């Protein structure tokens, strides 16, 4: 094929006529130069306030095209190794109709492509895995929703004064460092209650709510004794419109075990593991009734070998709830 230098002195039409047979035979055209710009497409017009196409990319087929059929631009780099390395590409594909399209932005990581940003024919923008499982979606009106691992956890931190204290077996109040805390005794299942109105950014689904406790003990087991355990429990019930407001039935429950290490310092802060709630049918507008308690009568709760009963208390500093969010709230229109 003749090079640009060979054709440089030819009249324009003569050069084009010389190149065309090679393009038809080889199927491609390579323009190479050390001068910027290597290739320019120019569209001339008399207009001053609109964009006009200067270059068109087209793929044709002899069959009947379906979604996914399209055309793209590939960006490559190459060095002395002589390898053509694709690093990004932009693709436009059919999306729903022959005159409707989806825009995909591909990046390559160690040669493997991924399309973290896509815009479909309905003007929905997907950021993440492109809209398959884990992504953030921004629709045509700008409203944002999230799916999969793109959903963040939002915290609801409850202090003892925030919860409802029942008349039956509430924990005693104790003051430490000027703070009023809930003291859960050993031997009696003491309890506190909370009503949570599910907010509009709640992500409906199973395991969308979880919680933990923050507490300390004042008399941990001595170094010569075995480690002990505090078991904190939680019971909950989803209340839909029209349901009875009580714990008489339909509740679920779980517990969290926290080890009290032998020889640990008194008043050491313990942050428990998460306890996960099964909240499949819960949705915005419903309520969840929570009952927080120490499962002190369970054989698994072994923090009980002190001589003084009040020395076996678990001093709860806070009750920590978290829920998954799939949006920033309710759309304004």
N, C-alpha and C positions, 0 to 999 in steps of 0.2 A: 504493500500500500504506500502511496506517495506521502511524504511527510509535509508538514505545514511549511517547512523551509523550501522544499522543492516547489510548492505551489505558490510561494509568496510573491513571485514576480508575474504570475498569470493574471489575466483579467478575472474578475469575480465569477462570471458565468462559466468561463472556461474551467476554472478550478472546481466549481460545483459539479460540472459534467464529468470531470475526471474522478471525483470522489464517489459519486452516486453508485457506480457499478460495484465498487468495493463494499459499500455499506449494504447494498442489497445481498451481496454474496456472504459477507461475514456476519451481518446482523447487528453490528455495533459500530460506533464511531468514538474514537478516543482523541481528544484534543489535549495535548501536553505542552506545557510551557513553564518557564521560570518567571514569566512576567505576569503581574497582577493587572486586571483580572484575566484568568485563562479563557473564560467564556462568558459572554454577556448576551442576554436576550432583551431586546428593546421593543416596546410597543409605543408607536407614535399616535398622538391624538391631540385634538384642540381643547379637550376638557381640562378642568382645573380642580374639580372637587369629587372625583370618584376614582376607584381602583379598577384597572383593566388587566386582564391576563396577558403576561408577556411570554410565558412558557406553559405548555400543556403536556401532561404525562397521561398516557392512555394504555390500558391493556385490553386486548380484544380476544374473543373466543368464538369458535364455531358452534359451541353448545349454548344451552340456556343457563345464564348465570344465576347463582343463588347467593345467599348471604355469605360473606367472607371473601368473595371475589373482588379484587381491586388492584391497586397499583401503589408503588411506594418509591421513596428516595432512600438510597443507602449511603451511609457515610463511612468511608474506609481510611485507614492510615497504613503506611508502608515505610519500612526503613531498609537498612543495608542487608537485612536477612532475606529480603525479597518476598515476604509473605504479605498478602492482602488481608488486613485485619478489619473486619466489620466492628465498629464500636457503637453506632447508633443507627436507627433508621426510622423514617416516618411513613406510615402506611394509611391509605384510605381504602375502605372496603364497603361493599354493598351492605345495607342494614335495613331490611324490611321491604324494600322496593327497589326497582332499577334506578330510580332517581333519588334515592335516600342513602346517606353514607355515614360511616363511623370513622373517626380519626383515632389512630393509635400511635403513641410515642414509645419506641422500643429502645432499651439500653442493653448493653452486653456486659456480662460479668464473667471473665475467664472464658469467653466464647459462647456463653449461654445467654440467649435472649429472654427478656421479660418486658412486658408492656405495663408499667406502673401507672400510666396516665392514659385514659381513653375518654373520648367524647362521642356519645351516640347520636342517632338522628333526632332524638327528642331533646337534645341539648342538655342531657345529663352528663356531668363530668365525674369520672371515677378515678380516685387516687388510692393506690395500694396495690392490690393484685389485679386491677382492671375491672372489678365488679363481680368476681367469682365468689369469694368467701370472705376475705379480710380487706375492707376498703372503706373509704369515706366517699359519700356521694353528695354532690351539689347539683340540685335540679335547675331547671330553666328559670325559676324565680329566685334562685340563690339560697334556697333552704337546704340545710345540711343534715344528713343522717349518716350513721355509722353501722358497720356490720362486723361480726367476728372479732378478731383481736384489735380492731380499730376502736371498739367501744371502751371507754375509760370507766374506771370505778370512781364513784363519788361517795364521799364519806359523810356520815351523820353521827357526830360525836355527842353522846348523851351523858350528862353529869348526873349524879344521884338525885339532885333536886329537880331534874327534868322528869323523872319517872313517877308513875302513880304508886302510892304506897297502900296496899290493901289492909283491911282490918285483920286478916288472918295471916299469921306468920310473916310479918315483914322483917327485914333485917334491922338490927339496931343501928342508930346513928352514932358515929364516933368521930372525934375531932383529932386531926393530926396535922401539925405545922399550920394550923389555922384553917384547914380545909375540913368540911363535913363530908364524911365518907360512909358508905354502906358496909356494915360489918356482918358478914354471913357466918352464922354459928355452925359448929359441928354437932350433929345429932338431930337437928330439926331442919326440914326443907323450907328454908325461908325464901321469900319471893318478892319481886317487883314487877310492875306492869308498864307497858308503853303502847300507845296507839300511833301507828304510822300511816299517814295518808299518802298513798303512792303518787309521786309527782309526775308531771307530764313529760319529763325526759327519761322516764324509766324504760328499760329495754325488756319487753315482755318475753319470758322464756324460763326454762328450768335453770336452777342454780344462779339466778340473777340477784340474789341477796345473800350476804354472808356477814358474819359478825365475830367479834372477839371481846375479851375482857382485859382490863388492866387492873391489877391488884398487887398487894403485898401481904406478907405475914410478919408478925412481930416476934415469933418464937420458932424459928426453923429448927429442924432436928440437929442434934449435936453431931460433931464429926465422927463420933464413935457409934452413932446410930445409922439406920438405913434411911435412904431417901424416902420421901413421902409424896403423896399425890392429893391435889385438890381437883375435884370434878365440878365444873360449872355447866349448868344445863340451860337450854332454851326451848320453849314451847311456843308455837305460833299457829295462827289460824287466819286464813284469808276470808275477809268479809266483803261480799258483793252486795249491791243494792237489793234490799228486801230480806237479807239474811238476819238471823237472830244475833244480837250483839252479846255474845257470851262465849265461854270456853266449854260448853256442855258437850260438844262433839265436833268432829271434823278437824281435830288438831293434829299437827305433826310436831315432832320433837327431835332433839339431838343433844349432844354434850361435847365438852372440850376438856381434856385432861391436861393438867399442868403439873410438872414435877417440881417439888420443893427439895432442892439438893441438900444433902447432909453437910453441915458446916458452912452453909452460905450465910451471908450477913443478914441481920434483921432489917426489915423494911426494904429489902431488895425489890425493885420493880419487876413484876412479871407481866409480860405481854403474851397472851395465849395464842395458840394457832387459831385459824379461822374455823368456824362452824358454818356449814353451807345449808341454806334453806331451799327446799323444793317448792318453787313458786311458779309452776307451769301455767296456772290459770289466772295469775294475778295480772292486772293491767291498770293503767292510769284511771283514777276515780275510785278504785277499790281501797280497802283498808286492810292492814295486817295487824292483828293483836299479838303482842309479844308478852311472854311471861319469862322473866329471867330469874334463875334460882341456882342455889348451890345444891347439888345432888348429894347432900351430906349423909343420907341414910344408905347410900350405895356402898358396897364393899370395896369398890375401887377408890373411894375417897378415904384415904388413910391418914390424913393430917389430923390425928386425934390422940396422940399419945402423951400430951402434956397434962400436968397435974391439975391445972386450973382451966375450967371450961372456956372462959373468955379468951384464953391464950391460944385457942384453936381457930380463931376467926380469920376469914379471908376478907381483907379490907379492900373493897372495890372502889377504885378511883374513877373509872369511867366505863361505859358500855359503848362499843364502837360498832356501828352498822355501816355497811357499804352496799351500794347497788350499782348495777351496770346501766350505763346511759347509752342510748342509740341516737340521740339528737340533742340539740341545745334547748329544746322546749317544743311547744306547739306552734305550728306555722301561723303567722298573723293573718293569712288570707287563704 
